[in-house]
Structure formats: C-alpha cells, structure tokens
Amino acid sequence: MIKKSLSTIGLILFIINVILILFFINGVDLVPDQVVFPIWIGGSILGLVLTILGKKGLLRVIGITGNLLFLCLVIIFPVIIAPFLFSGP
C-alpha cells in the first residue's frame, strides 16, 4: 500500500511542476521568480526518487518518464543548449 502511494505522490509532484511551468510561461507568478527553478528541480528530483521507490506499474512508468523529461527541460536546455543558441557570432 505504501509503495503505490509513493508512485502516486511522485506523479502528483510531476503534475504540480507542469502546472507551475504553464503558469510561468503565461506570466502568472504563483511563486517568486528567485525560487521557481529550485522548486522545479527539487520537485522533479523528489518525484523521481519517490516514483522509483514506488510500486511497479503504469503510475511508476508515467512518473519516471515525466520527471526525467521535466528535468531535461529545466536543466539541460537552459544550462547547456541555450548559450549555444542565443550567443552572438
């Protein structure tokens, strides 16, 4: 019972992160700008760990995939790819 709830909590954290990024893109500030990236990264890492510890099944697959994709979106694009795209010649 506890393992299934861990997968559910991980999936809920992923959904909360998606809602926060949609609000951020549309200009709605639910949290201050200084803490939005740490919340996204911390929520994704916590959701990923909880989902990995959870029960095997569809919730686990969706939680792991969603949190990993979100981490890639939040970390890899701004830190690694964006400087190459937006730097001057």
Secondary structure as GFF3:
##gff-version 3
##sequence-region A 1 89
A	DSSP	alpha_helix	2	25	.	.	.	ID=ss1
A	DSSP	alpha_helix	33	53	.	.	.	ID=ss2
A	DSSP	alpha_helix	58	71	.	.	.	ID=ss3
A	DSSP	pi_helix	72	81	.	.	.	ID=ss4
A	DSSP	alpha_helix	82	86	.	.	.	ID=ss5
###
